[in-house]
């Protein structure tokens, strides 16, 4: 039997893993080369991109200034999480917004038995997510609920991965996400320059095991790879 990976003590300084930086992902062709995406996957992502640009005129889905960097800032930034959890099948994406990273993960894993639960409190954003899912066949379930009110049946197996992008500082994020962790669940949380400061603040109220992975799309950003969150006391 393979030995489980060793983990530093829950309060130790988090180790940091360097990651090979991606070249700038200007469009679909660059994305396909960077991630080895199949033609049907690329067709789905291009459909997604077209719908996002169309809906953005009426619904504020992403920061308008980021539309020109859609493939790098949103698609590639989301896709890098897929590479951090090979073999994961059950994903939970909290505060999905325009679908980053959860809907991108679903499209990338559509032929590999992946299923993603998207949780979003905005009805208009949920309508957008549903339209993209319908048009692309992405394997998702969409819940138009506040995370604090989300209830899952006891028969639901633990998630392999919990994600959240730009939702909240880590201390608050753990209050939202911890109820959905099982013993083998990993949280993948993209963070910016203040990742270490967020970790130290969260440790006042939580214990957890965490690694920092350098973002492949922004050398100043990090992805928190977090396990076994538990409130102190």
MDAnalysis code that builds the backbone (N, CA, C; Angstrom):
import MDAnalysis as mda
import numpy as np

u = mda.Universe.empty(699, n_residues=233, atom_resindex=np.repeat(np.arange(233), 3), trajectory=True)
u.add_TopologyAttr("name", ["N", "CA", "C"] * 233)
u.add_TopologyAttr("resid", np.arange(1, 234))
u.add_TopologyAttr("resname", ["UNK", "UNK", "UNK", "UNK", "UNK", "UNK", "UNK", "UNK", "UNK", "UNK", "UNK", "UNK", "UNK", "UNK", "UNK", "UNK", "UNK", "UNK", "UNK", "UNK", "UNK", "UNK", "UNK", "UNK", "UNK", "UNK", "UNK", "UNK", "UNK", "UNK", "UNK", "UNK", "UNK", "UNK", "UNK", "UNK", "UNK", "UNK", "UNK", "UNK", "UNK", "UNK", "UNK", "UNK", "UNK", "UNK", "UNK", "UNK", "UNK", "UNK", "UNK", "UNK", "UNK", "UNK", "UNK", "UNK", "UNK", "UNK", "UNK", "UNK", "UNK", "UNK", "UNK", "UNK", "UNK", "UNK", "UNK", "UNK", "UNK", "UNK", "UNK", "UNK", "UNK", "UNK", "UNK", "UNK", "UNK", "UNK", "UNK", "UNK", "UNK", "UNK", "UNK", "UNK", "UNK", "UNK", "UNK", "UNK", "UNK", "UNK", "UNK", "UNK", "UNK", "UNK", "UNK", "UNK", "UNK", "UNK", "UNK", "UNK", "UNK", "UNK", "UNK", "UNK", "UNK", "UNK", "UNK", "UNK", "UNK", "UNK", "UNK", "UNK", "UNK", "UNK", "UNK", "UNK", "UNK", "UNK", "UNK", "UNK", "UNK", "UNK", "UNK", "UNK", "UNK", "UNK", "UNK", "UNK", "UNK", "UNK", "UNK", "UNK", "UNK", "UNK", "UNK", "UNK", "UNK", "UNK", "UNK", "UNK", "UNK", "UNK", "UNK", "UNK", "UNK", "UNK", "UNK", "UNK", "UNK", "UNK", "UNK", "UNK", "UNK", "UNK", "UNK", "UNK", "UNK", "UNK", "UNK", "UNK", "UNK", "UNK", "UNK", "UNK", "UNK", "UNK", "UNK", "UNK", "UNK", "UNK", "UNK", "UNK", "UNK", "UNK", "UNK", "UNK", "UNK", "UNK", "UNK", "UNK", "UNK", "UNK", "UNK", "UNK", "UNK", "UNK", "UNK", "UNK", "UNK", "UNK", "UNK", "UNK", "UNK", "UNK", "UNK", "UNK", "UNK", "UNK", "UNK", "UNK", "UNK", "UNK", "UNK", "UNK", "UNK", "UNK", "UNK", "UNK", "UNK", "UNK", "UNK", "UNK", "UNK", "UNK", "UNK", "UNK", "UNK", "UNK", "UNK", "UNK", "UNK", "UNK", "UNK", "UNK", "UNK", "UNK", "UNK", "UNK", "UNK", "UNK", "UNK", "UNK", "UNK"])
u.atoms.positions = np.array([
    [0.855, -1.198, 0.000],
    [0.000, 0.000, 0.000],
    [0.885, 1.240, 0.000],
    [0.543, 2.204, -0.848],
    [1.336, 3.427, -0.917],
    [1.195, 4.215, 0.378],
    [2.330, 4.783, 0.829],
    [2.302, 5.596, 2.036],
    [1.645, 6.938, 1.740],
    [0.795, 7.423, 2.647],
    [0.186, 8.740, 2.413],
    [1.259, 9.813, 2.436],
    [1.043, 10.921, 1.716],
    [2.041, 11.978, 1.721],
    [2.205, 12.564, 3.115],
    [3.449, 12.868, 3.481],
    [3.692, 13.467, 4.776],
    [3.185, 14.903, 4.782],
    [2.686, 15.336, 5.915],
    [2.165, 16.687, 6.031],
    [2.858, 17.382, 7.185],
    [3.174, 18.662, 7.028],
    [3.751, 19.397, 8.149],
    [2.710, 19.575, 9.234],
    [3.153, 19.845, 10.478],
    [2.171, 20.120, 11.536],
    [1.217, 21.226, 11.110],
    [0.005, 21.169, 11.651],
    [-1.037, 22.088, 11.200],
    [-0.677, 23.545, 11.413],
    [0.216, 23.858, 12.340],
    [0.587, 25.246, 12.580],
    [1.923, 25.645, 12.004],
    [2.560, 24.756, 11.242],
    [3.888, 25.052, 10.708],
    [3.800, 26.011, 9.535],
    [4.931, 26.664, 9.229],
    [4.963, 27.509, 8.049],
    [4.660, 26.663, 6.818],
    [3.756, 27.107, 5.955],
    [3.383, 26.275, 4.808],
    [4.524, 26.157, 3.812],
    [4.798, 24.931, 3.343],
    [5.780, 24.799, 2.276],
    [5.251, 25.428, 0.997],
    [6.156, 25.794, 0.118],
    [5.742, 26.413, -1.134],
    [6.311, 25.643, -2.303],
    [5.465, 25.352, -3.283],
    [5.875, 24.629, -4.477],
    [5.893, 25.584, -5.653],
    [7.003, 25.596, -6.365],
    [7.082, 26.407, -7.571],
    [6.365, 25.694, -8.703],
    [5.796, 26.439, -9.605],
    [5.102, 25.870, -10.757],
    [5.605, 26.570, -12.013],
    [5.682, 25.824, -13.085],
    [6.146, 26.394, -14.347],
    [5.126, 27.407, -14.848],
    [5.571, 28.629, -15.081],
    [4.669, 29.679, -15.529],
    [4.211, 29.432, -16.968],
    [2.951, 29.709, -17.195],
    [2.404, 29.608, -18.537],
    [2.775, 30.846, -19.350],
    [2.963, 30.683, -20.661],
    [3.025, 31.879, -21.498],
    [1.650, 32.552, -21.491],
    [1.594, 33.785, -21.944],
    [0.315, 34.474, -21.976],
    [-0.660, 33.720, -22.877],
    [-1.852, 33.436, -22.337],
    [-2.880, 32.695, -23.069],
    [-3.811, 33.713, -23.720],
    [-3.542, 34.016, -24.986],
    [-4.277, 35.080, -25.672],
    [-5.616, 34.614, -26.220],
    [-5.770, 33.320, -26.448],
    [-7.009, 32.836, -27.044],
    [-7.090, 31.330, -27.012],
    [-8.032, 30.782, -27.762],
    [-8.312, 29.349, -27.730],
    [-7.113, 28.510, -28.163],
    [-6.402, 28.938, -29.196],
    [-5.268, 28.141, -29.684],
    [-4.185, 28.044, -28.612],
    [-3.900, 29.149, -27.930],
    [-2.901, 29.123, -26.858],
    [-3.347, 28.214, -25.720],
    [-4.616, 28.274, -25.376],
    [-5.138, 27.436, -24.300],
    [-5.002, 25.958, -24.663],
    [-5.380, 25.608, -25.884],
    [-5.308, 24.207, -26.313],
    [-3.881, 23.688, -26.232],
    [-2.911, 24.496, -26.642],
    [-1.512, 24.073, -26.563],
    [-1.049, 23.933, -25.121],
    [-1.427, 24.876, -24.281],
    [-0.953, 24.877, -22.900],
    [-1.499, 23.706, -22.090],
    [-2.756, 23.339, -22.330],
    [-3.408, 22.325, -21.504],
    [-3.693, 21.022, -22.244],
    [-3.307, 20.934, -23.512],
    [-3.558, 19.714, -24.277],
    [-5.032, 19.397, -24.399],
    [-5.859, 20.418, -24.504],
    [-7.310, 20.215, -24.540],
    [-7.759, 19.668, -25.888],
    [-8.698, 18.733, -25.854],
    [-9.220, 18.087, -27.058],
    [-10.140, 19.050, -27.817],
    [-10.374, 18.784, -29.107],
    [-11.221, 19.676, -29.905],
    [-12.622, 19.873, -29.333],
    [-13.237, 18.806, -28.794],
    [-14.588, 18.995, -28.250],
    [-14.567, 19.863, -26.994],
    [-13.509, 19.751, -26.215],
    [-13.357, 20.621, -25.044],
    [-13.200, 22.069, -25.469],
    [-12.383, 22.294, -26.496],
    [-12.165, 23.657, -26.967],
    [-13.444, 24.249, -27.555],
    [-14.231, 23.434, -28.241],
    [-15.496, 23.924, -28.788],
    [-16.417, 24.374, -27.660],
    [-16.444, 23.605, -26.579],
    [-17.285, 23.976, -25.436],
    [-16.788, 25.270, -24.788],
    [-15.475, 25.413, -24.632],
    [-14.935, 26.623, -24.022],
    [-15.172, 27.849, -24.905],
    [-15.084, 27.683, -26.214],
    [-15.356, 28.809, -27.103],
    [-16.831, 29.209, -27.045],
    [-17.721, 28.212, -26.921],
    [-19.138, 28.521, -26.720],
    [-19.326, 29.300, -25.423],
    [-18.677, 28.852, -24.371],
    [-18.707, 29.518, -23.067],
    [-18.246, 30.972, -23.209],
    [-17.111, 31.178, -23.877],
    [-16.578, 32.530, -24.044],
    [-17.564, 33.428, -24.790],
    [-18.177, 32.898, -25.833],
    [-19.139, 33.690, -26.599],
    [-20.350, 34.075, -25.769],
    [-20.856, 33.135, -24.984],
    [-22.011, 33.425, -24.136],
    [-21.655, 34.439, -23.052],
    [-20.458, 34.326, -22.496],
    [-20.066, 35.265, -21.452],
    [-20.012, 36.688, -22.002],
    [-19.427, 36.849, -23.167],
    [-19.346, 38.194, -23.760],
    [-20.742, 38.749, -24.062],
    [-21.646, 37.866, -24.494],
    [-22.997, 38.313, -24.812],
    [-23.762, 38.699, -23.547],
    [-23.691, 37.862, -22.520],
    [-24.424, 38.125, -21.284],
    [-23.815, 39.280, -20.489],
    [-22.520, 39.500, -20.644],
    [-21.860, 40.559, -19.890],
    [-22.488, 41.924, -20.156],
    [-23.101, 42.087, -21.316],
    [-23.728, 43.364, -21.663],
    [-24.912, 43.674, -20.750],
    [-25.521, 42.628, -20.202],
    [-26.698, 42.825, -19.348],
    [-26.458, 42.445, -17.889],
    [-25.521, 41.528, -17.650],
    [-25.246, 41.025, -16.297],
    [-23.761, 41.208, -16.018],
    [-23.436, 41.803, -14.880],
    [-22.033, 42.014, -14.540],
    [-21.419, 40.700, -14.058],
    [-20.899, 39.918, -14.985],
    [-20.370, 38.599, -14.675],
    [-18.916, 38.644, -14.237],
    [-18.101, 39.440, -14.917],
    [-16.688, 39.596, -14.589],
    [-16.349, 41.081, -14.666],
    [-15.205, 41.458, -14.118],
    [-14.761, 42.845, -14.238],
    [-14.606, 43.185, -15.716],
    [-15.242, 44.240, -16.200],
    [-15.188, 44.560, -17.624],
    [-13.767, 44.635, -18.183],
    [-12.826, 45.128, -17.373],
    [-11.445, 45.261, -17.850],
    [-10.792, 43.911, -18.105],
    [-11.350, 42.838, -17.516],
    [-10.736, 41.509, -17.690],
    [-11.249, 40.766, -18.914],
    [-12.244, 41.307, -19.608],
    [-12.794, 40.604, -20.770],
    [-11.752, 40.381, -21.855],
    [-10.863, 41.362, -22.041],
    [-9.833, 41.201, -23.057],
    [-8.816, 40.144, -22.712],
    [-8.721, 39.786, -21.418],
    [-7.798, 38.745, -20.946],
    [-8.545, 37.482, -20.547],
    [-9.718, 37.280, -21.128],
    [-10.598, 36.191, -20.693],
    [-9.893, 34.846, -20.649],
    [-9.154, 34.506, -21.699],
    [-8.551, 33.171, -21.771],
    [-7.444, 32.988, -20.749],
    [-6.736, 34.055, -20.418],
    [-5.653, 33.935, -19.437],
    [-6.176, 34.134, -18.017],
    [-6.861, 35.250, -17.774],
    [-7.274, 35.632, -16.422],
    [-8.341, 34.710, -15.849],
    [-9.179, 34.142, -16.708],
    [-10.294, 33.349, -16.205],
    [-10.206, 31.871, -16.601],
    [-10.050, 31.575, -17.880],
    [-10.033, 30.168, -18.295],
    [-8.757, 29.459, -17.849],
    [-7.588, 30.009, -18.164],
    [-6.340, 29.347, -17.771],
    [-6.166, 29.353, -16.262],
    [-6.534, 30.452, -15.609],
    [-6.412, 30.533, -14.155],
    [-7.260, 29.463, -13.477],
    [-8.421, 29.155, -14.054],
    [-9.273, 28.086, -13.523],
    [-8.708, 26.709, -13.861],
    [-8.236, 26.550, -15.085],
    [-7.770, 25.239, -15.550],
    [-6.574, 24.729, -14.768],
    [-5.759, 25.631, -14.227],
    [-4.597, 25.168, -13.469],
    [-5.007, 24.355, -12.240],
    [-6.213, 24.585, -11.703],
    [-6.668, 23.801, -10.560],
    [-6.952, 22.356, -10.952],
    [-7.434, 22.176, -12.178],
    [-7.686, 20.829, -12.694],
    [-6.407, 19.996, -12.645],
    [-5.274, 20.621, -12.930],
    [-3.997, 19.904, -12.940],
    [-3.500, 19.572, -11.534],
    [-4.032, 20.249, -10.529],
    [-3.603, 19.998, -9.155],
    [-4.367, 18.855, -8.489],
    [-5.409, 18.359, -9.115],
    [-6.223, 17.302, -8.501],
    [-6.512, 16.196, -9.505],
    [-5.478, 15.551, -10.026],
    [-5.711, 14.468, -10.993],
    [-6.500, 13.334, -10.341],
    [-7.476, 12.840, -11.035],
    [-8.298, 11.748, -10.512],
    [-9.493, 12.187, -9.701],
    [-9.574, 13.466, -9.343],
    [-10.731, 13.945, -8.570],
    [-11.981, 13.932, -9.438],
    [-13.077, 13.484, -8.889],
    [-14.317, 13.368, -9.652],
    [-15.426, 14.271, -9.116],
    [-15.537, 14.381, -7.804],
    [-16.623, 15.165, -7.197],
    [-16.075, 16.503, -6.713],
    [-16.533, 17.571, -7.363],
    [-16.062, 18.915, -7.050],
    [-17.222, 19.767, -6.540],
    [-16.924, 20.639, -5.589],
    [-17.876, 21.629, -5.095],
    [-17.245, 22.996, -5.292],
    [-17.943, 23.887, -6.003],
    [-17.446, 25.235, -6.258],
    [-18.356, 26.225, -5.556],
    [-17.808, 26.950, -4.600],
    [-18.579, 27.875, -3.775],
    [-18.478, 29.289, -4.324],
    [-19.619, 29.968, -4.416],
    [-19.631, 31.320, -4.957],
    [-19.194, 31.336, -6.402],
    [-19.855, 30.534, -7.238],
    [-19.370, 30.260, -8.595],
    [-19.354, 31.473, -9.513],
    [-20.219, 32.454, -9.269],
    [-20.213, 33.647, -10.107],
    [-20.446, 33.309, -11.568],
    [-19.478, 33.667, -12.416],
    [-19.570, 33.384, -13.848],
    [-19.059, 31.989, -14.202],
    [-18.726, 31.188, -13.175],
    [-18.319, 29.806, -13.428],
    [-16.853, 29.528, -13.265],
    [-16.122, 30.449, -12.645],
    [-14.687, 30.256, -12.463],
    [-14.368, 29.969, -10.999],
    [-13.785, 28.804, -10.710],
    [-13.259, 27.828, -11.665],
    [-14.197, 26.668, -12.001],
    [-15.334, 26.545, -11.302],
    [-16.111, 25.299, -11.347],
    [-16.594, 24.873, -12.709],
    [-17.114, 25.816, -13.497],
    [-17.659, 25.441, -14.803],
    [-16.544, 25.073, -15.779],
    [-15.403, 25.727, -15.673],
    [-14.254, 25.347, -16.500],
    [-13.805, 23.930, -16.149],
    [-13.734, 23.613, -14.851],
    [-13.362, 22.261, -14.414],
    [-14.325, 21.233, -14.995],
    [-15.621, 21.530, -14.952],
    [-16.617, 20.589, -15.469],
    [-16.416, 20.328, -16.959],
    [-16.111, 21.371, -17.711],
    [-15.897, 21.200, -19.153],
    [-14.626, 20.391, -19.412],
    [-13.571, 20.671, -18.669],
    [-12.325, 19.922, -18.855],
    [-12.485, 18.444, -18.500],
    [-13.320, 18.157, -17.503],
    [-13.472, 16.777, -17.048],
    [-14.721, 16.085, -17.537],
    [-15.375, 16.658, -18.538],
    [-16.673, 16.127, -18.973],
    [-16.605, 14.681, -19.437],
    [-15.484, 14.265, -20.001],
    [-15.354, 12.897, -20.499],
    [-14.629, 11.980, -19.519],
    [-14.452, 12.455, -18.294],
    [-13.694, 11.680, -17.307],
    [-14.482, 11.426, -16.030],
    [-15.796, 11.486, -16.123],
    [-16.628, 11.170, -14.968],
    [-16.696, 12.242, -13.910],
    [-16.318, 13.460, -14.254],
    [-16.345, 14.553, -13.291],
    [-17.762, 15.109, -13.139],
    [-18.105, 15.497, -11.921],
    [-19.364, 16.192, -11.669],
    [-19.070, 17.346, -10.723],
    [-19.592, 18.527, -11.037],
    [-19.314, 19.722, -10.249],
    [-20.629, 20.322, -9.753],
    [-20.699, 20.576, -8.458],
    [-21.824, 21.279, -7.866],
    [-21.448, 22.750, -7.766],
    [-22.189, 23.602, -8.465],
    [-21.959, 25.043, -8.467],
    [-22.952, 25.703, -7.524],
    [-22.456, 26.503, -6.586],
    [-23.318, 27.177, -5.619],
    [-23.167, 28.677, -5.804],
    [-24.268, 29.352, -6.112],
    [-24.242, 30.780, -6.398],
    [-25.544, 31.408, -5.919],
    [-25.444, 32.522, -5.182],
    [-26.639, 33.143, -4.600],
    [-27.377, 34.056, -5.569],
    [-26.710, 34.510, -6.632],
    [-27.351, 35.416, -7.592],
    [-28.165, 34.625, -8.615],
    [-29.467, 34.922, -8.683],
    [-30.316, 34.234, -9.647],
    [-29.917, 34.515, -11.082],
    [-29.481, 35.734, -11.375],
    [-29.095, 36.079, -12.748],
    [-27.829, 35.336, -13.155],
    [-26.894, 35.223, -12.244],
    [-25.675, 34.464, -12.558],
    [-25.983, 32.976, -12.697],
    [-26.905, 32.475, -11.897],
    [-27.304, 31.070, -12.042],
    [-27.955, 30.824, -13.398],
    [-28.751, 31.792, -13.871],
    [-29.347, 31.662, -15.199],
    [-28.263, 31.582, -16.268],
    [-27.215, 32.383, -16.112],
    [-26.090, 32.316, -17.054],
    [-25.403, 30.956, -16.982],
    [-25.125, 30.485, -15.777],
    [-24.480, 29.176, -15.618],
    [-25.318, 28.070, -16.267],
    [-26.619, 28.139, -16.088],
    [-27.502, 27.129, -16.665],
    [-27.474, 27.179, -18.186],
    [-27.404, 28.379, -18.753],
    [-27.355, 28.506, -20.207],
    [-26.047, 27.933, -20.762],
    [-24.936, 28.201, -20.095],
    [-23.660, 27.634, -20.547],
    [-23.676, 26.115, -20.407],
    [-24.197, 25.618, -19.294],
    [-24.262, 24.171, -19.090],
    [-25.122, 23.508, -20.166],
    [-26.248, 24.145, -20.506],
    [-27.122, 23.592, -21.546],
    [-26.404, 23.569, -22.895],
    [-25.710, 24.661, -23.218],
    [-25.077, 24.780, -24.526],
    [-23.840, 23.906, -24.675],
    [-23.170, 23.589, -23.568],
    [-21.914, 22.836, -23.644],
    [-22.037, 21.399, -23.172],
    [-23.135, 21.069, -22.493],
    [-23.270, 19.731, -21.924],
    [-22.390, 19.506, -20.708],
    [-21.955, 20.575, -20.059],
    [-21.086, 20.450, -18.891],
    [-21.797, 19.696, -17.767],
    [-21.111, 18.748, -17.122],
    [-21.732, 17.931, -16.069],
    [-21.776, 18.664, -14.729],
    [-22.762, 19.537, -14.578],
    [-22.869, 20.335, -13.357],
    [-24.269, 20.243, -12.781],
    [-24.352, 20.524, -11.488],
    [-25.610, 20.822, -10.811],
    [-25.479, 22.229, -10.273],
    [-26.515, 23.031, -10.440],
    [-26.463, 24.433, -10.036],
    [-27.442, 24.652, -8.890],
    [-26.941, 25.205, -7.800],
    [-27.788, 25.532, -6.656],
    [-27.830, 27.039, -6.483],
    [-29.008, 27.625, -6.639],
    [-29.196, 29.053, -6.419],
    [-29.510, 29.251, -4.933],
    [-28.460, 29.230, -4.112],
    [-28.607, 29.311, -2.664],
    [-27.429, 30.071, -2.075],
    [-27.643, 30.605, -0.886],
    [-26.518, 31.105, -0.116],
    [-25.751, 29.915, 0.461],
    [-24.448, 30.029, 0.520],
    [-23.628, 28.921, 0.990],
    [-24.018, 28.544, 2.414],
    [-24.291, 29.550, 3.245],
    [-24.631, 29.288, 4.638],
    [-25.900, 28.453, 4.770],
    [-26.773, 28.489, 3.749],
    [-28.044, 27.769, 3.808],
    [-28.009, 26.429, 3.089],
    [-26.870, 26.129, 2.453],
    [-26.785, 24.923, 1.626],
    [-26.873, 23.673, 2.492],
    [-27.766, 22.796, 2.130],
    [-27.906, 21.530, 2.844],
    [-27.783, 20.389, 1.840],
    [-26.978, 19.409, 2.201],
    [-26.787, 18.243, 1.342],
    [-27.279, 17.013, 2.084],
    [-27.918, 16.100, 1.363],
    [-28.430, 14.882, 1.989],
    [-27.319, 14.031, 2.569],
    [-27.655, 13.255, 3.566],
    [-26.649, 12.400, 4.209],
    [-26.082, 11.344, 3.273],
    [-26.806, 11.054, 2.196],
    [-26.326, 10.037, 1.263],
    [-25.286, 10.600, 0.296],
    [-25.075, 11.912, 0.293],
    [-24.098, 12.518, -0.604],
    [-22.696, 12.206, -0.101],
    [-21.875, 11.610, -0.962],
    [-20.507, 11.269, -0.590],
    [-19.682, 12.541, -0.429],
    [-18.632, 12.502, 0.396],
    [-17.783, 13.679, 0.545],
    [-17.199, 14.124, -0.799],
    [-16.968, 15.390, -0.926],
    [-16.377, 15.913, -2.151],
    [-14.879, 15.615, -2.176],
    [-14.367, 15.384, -3.377],
    [-12.921, 15.233, -3.533],
    [-12.229, 16.584, -3.423],
    [-12.852, 17.613, -4.000],
    [-12.247, 18.940, -4.040],
    [-13.319, 19.995, -3.756],
    [-12.957, 20.987, -2.953],
    [-13.774, 22.178, -2.752],
    [-12.975, 23.367, -3.291],
    [-13.608, 24.178, -4.131],
    [-12.938, 25.351, -4.691],
    [-13.723, 26.610, -4.379],
    [-13.020, 27.728, -4.378],
    [-13.635, 29.048, -4.267],
    [-12.600, 30.039, -4.763],
    [-13.019, 30.931, -5.630],
    [-12.092, 31.895, -6.235],
    [-12.608, 33.310, -5.975],
    [-11.825, 34.072, -5.207],
    [-12.194, 35.455, -4.938],
    [-13.434, 35.606, -4.084],
    [-13.763, 34.611, -3.296],
    [-15.015, 34.643, -2.532],
    [-14.875, 35.414, -1.226],
    [-13.810, 35.133, -0.458],
    [-13.677, 35.726, 0.867],
    [-12.264, 35.490, 1.373],
    [-11.805, 36.298, 2.348],
    [-10.538, 35.985, 3.020],
    [-10.601, 34.586, 3.639],
    [-9.443, 33.959, 3.801],
    [-9.409, 32.560, 4.211],
    [-10.150, 32.313, 5.517],
    [-10.053, 33.199, 6.489],
    [-10.712, 32.992, 7.770],
    [-12.225, 32.819, 7.590],
    [-12.827, 33.698, 6.794],
    [-14.264, 33.586, 6.528],
    [-14.551, 32.425, 5.581],
    [-13.687, 32.216, 4.613],
    [-13.889, 31.136, 3.654],
    [-13.954, 29.782, 4.347],
    [-13.115, 29.575, 5.357],
    [-13.130, 28.292, 6.054],
    [-14.446, 28.090, 6.804],
    [-15.020, 29.160, 7.340],
    [-16.325, 29.014, 7.993],
    [-17.379, 28.521, 7.002],
    [-17.276, 28.957, 5.760],
    [-18.235, 28.552, 4.736],
    [-17.944, 27.152, 4.196],
    [-16.662, 26.845, 4.020],
    [-16.281, 25.631, 3.288],
    [-16.087, 24.404, 4.166],
    [-15.660, 24.591, 5.407],
    [-15.298, 23.455, 6.254],
    [-16.401, 22.398, 6.390],
    [-17.699, 22.774, 6.463],
    [-18.727, 21.734, 6.598],
    [-18.781, 20.748, 5.441],
    [-18.164, 21.073, 4.310],
    [-18.251, 20.213, 3.134],
    [-16.985, 19.379, 2.919],
    [-16.069, 19.435, 3.879],
    [-14.847, 18.636, 3.802],
    [-15.066, 17.274, 4.434],
    [-14.571, 16.236, 3.759],
    [-14.432, 14.921, 4.354],
    [-12.961, 14.691, 4.683],
    [-12.638, 13.506, 5.164],
    [-11.250, 13.243, 5.577],
    [-10.278, 13.300, 4.403],
    [-10.765, 13.028, 3.187],
    [-9.879, 13.045, 2.028],
    [-10.058, 14.239, 1.124],
    [-10.856, 15.218, 1.541],
    [-11.135, 16.377, 0.689],
    [-9.963, 17.339, 0.685],
    [-9.687, 17.934, -0.467],
    [-8.700, 18.999, -0.555],
    [-9.393, 20.278, -1.008],
    [-9.039, 21.395, -0.395],
    [-9.513, 22.694, -0.843],
    [-8.472, 23.330, -1.742],
    [-8.899, 23.841, -2.879],
    [-8.012, 24.554, -3.797],
    [-8.528, 25.983, -3.911],
    [-7.793, 26.902, -3.281],
    [-8.261, 28.281, -3.150],
    [-7.231, 29.246, -3.732],
    [-7.471, 29.789, -4.929],
    [-6.554, 30.790, -5.482],
    [-6.545, 32.051, -4.623],
    [-5.338, 32.545, -4.365],
    [-5.165, 33.748, -3.558],
    [-4.109, 34.642, -4.189],
    [-4.095, 35.900, -3.774],
    [-3.156, 36.867, -4.326],
    [-1.891, 37.011, -3.499],
    [-1.345, 38.215, -3.500],
    [-0.074, 38.471, -2.838],
    [-0.131, 38.255, -1.333],
    [-1.320, 38.364, -0.739],
    [-1.449, 38.294, 0.719],
    [-1.783, 36.897, 1.220],
    [-1.456, 35.867, 0.440],
    [-1.825, 34.498, 0.813],
    [-1.282, 34.114, 2.186],
    [-0.001, 34.391, 2.439],
    [0.583, 34.006, 3.730],
    [-0.067, 34.771, 4.889],
    [-0.366, 36.034, 4.678],
    [-1.022, 36.808, 5.733],
    [-2.407, 36.253, 6.029],
    [-3.139, 35.841, 4.992],
    [-4.458, 35.238, 5.205],
    [-4.346, 33.943, 6.000],
    [-3.310, 33.162, 5.707],
    [-3.101, 31.908, 6.438],
    [-2.868, 32.188, 7.921],
    [-2.001, 33.153, 8.226],
    [-1.687, 33.459, 9.618],
    [-2.916, 33.979, 10.357],
    [-3.714, 34.805, 9.708],
    [-4.941, 35.298, 10.342],
    [-5.905, 34.153, 10.616],
    [-6.053, 33.255, 9.648],
    [-6.991, 32.139, 9.803],
    [-6.562, 31.191, 10.912],
    [-5.273, 31.076, 11.156],
    [-4.792, 30.141, 12.177],
    [-5.168, 30.553, 13.591],
    [-5.598, 31.782, 13.776],
    [-6.071, 32.182, 15.102],
    [-7.341, 31.438, 15.484],
    [-8.128, 31.029, 14.477],
    [-9.412, 30.379, 14.748],
    [-9.505, 28.963, 14.198],
    [-8.522, 28.550, 13.372],
    [-8.618, 27.259, 12.681],
    [-7.294, 26.509, 12.734],
    [-7.398, 25.177, 12.720],
    [-6.239, 24.339, 12.423],
    [-6.449, 23.743, 11.040],
    [-5.372, 23.554, 10.307],
    [-5.457, 22.973, 8.961],
    [-4.047, 22.680, 8.475],
    [-3.970, 21.835, 7.465],
    [-2.725, 21.555, 6.769],
    [-2.788, 22.279, 5.429],
    [-1.719, 22.975, 5.060],
    [-1.773, 23.759, 3.829],
    [-0.418, 23.773, 3.136],
    [-0.460, 23.755, 1.829],
    [0.701, 24.004, 0.976],
    [0.371, 25.187, 0.079],
    [1.378, 25.951, -0.261],
    [1.232, 27.032, -1.216],
    [1.813, 26.583, -2.550],
    [1.037, 26.736, -3.598],
    [1.490, 26.411, -4.948],
    [1.510, 27.700, -5.753],
    [2.629, 28.005, -6.359],
    [2.706, 29.221, -7.158],
    [1.736, 29.149, -8.323],
    [0.984, 30.203, -8.526],
    [0.064, 30.260, -9.661],
    [0.843, 30.181, -10.967],
    [0.270, 29.495, -11.938],
    [0.896, 29.397, -13.254],
    [0.525, 30.566, -14.153],
    [-0.456, 31.365, -13.729],
    [-0.899, 32.486, -14.558],
    [-0.471, 33.841, -14.015],
    [0.008, 33.875, -12.775],
    [0.429, 35.128, -12.150],
    [1.510, 34.790, -11.129],
    [2.740, 35.214, -11.379],
    [3.842, 34.799, -10.512],
    [3.711, 35.356, -9.100],
    [2.865, 36.359, -8.907],
    [2.667, 36.915, -7.574],
    [1.544, 36.222, -6.805],
    [0.764, 35.408, -7.466],
    [-0.386, 34.757, -6.836],
    [-0.034, 33.334, -6.405],
    [-0.864, 32.784, -5.538],
    [-0.657, 31.439, -5.020],
    [-1.990, 30.695, -4.998],
    [-1.900, 29.364, -5.051],
    [-3.065, 28.511, -4.814],
    [-2.856, 27.818, -3.480],
    [-3.814, 27.948, -2.587],
    [-3.757, 27.246, -1.306],
    [-4.314, 25.841, -1.501],
    [-3.510, 24.857, -1.183],
    [-3.911, 23.449, -1.232],
    [-4.110, 23.029, 0.223],
    [-5.348, 22.984, 0.666],
    [-5.660, 22.934, 2.092],
    [-6.462, 21.683, 2.445],
    [-6.104, 21.089, 3.580],
    [-6.766, 19.864, 4.051],
    [-7.093, 19.957, 5.541],
    [-8.098, 19.197, 5.929],
    [-8.462, 18.969, 7.330],
    [-8.673, 20.243, 8.149],
    [-9.503, 21.177, 7.660],
    [-9.796, 22.354, 8.471],
    [-10.677, 21.993, 9.670],
    [-10.350, 22.565, 10.813],
    [-11.157, 22.336, 12.013],
    [-11.078, 23.581, 12.894],
    [-12.201, 24.017, 13.465],
    [-12.166, 25.197, 14.333],
    [-11.395, 24.900, 15.618],
    [-10.659, 25.885, 16.098],
    [-9.957, 25.731, 17.375],
    [-10.961, 25.786, 18.527],
    [-10.661, 25.025, 19.535],
    [-11.514, 25.043, 20.728],
    [-12.795, 24.314, 20.544],
])
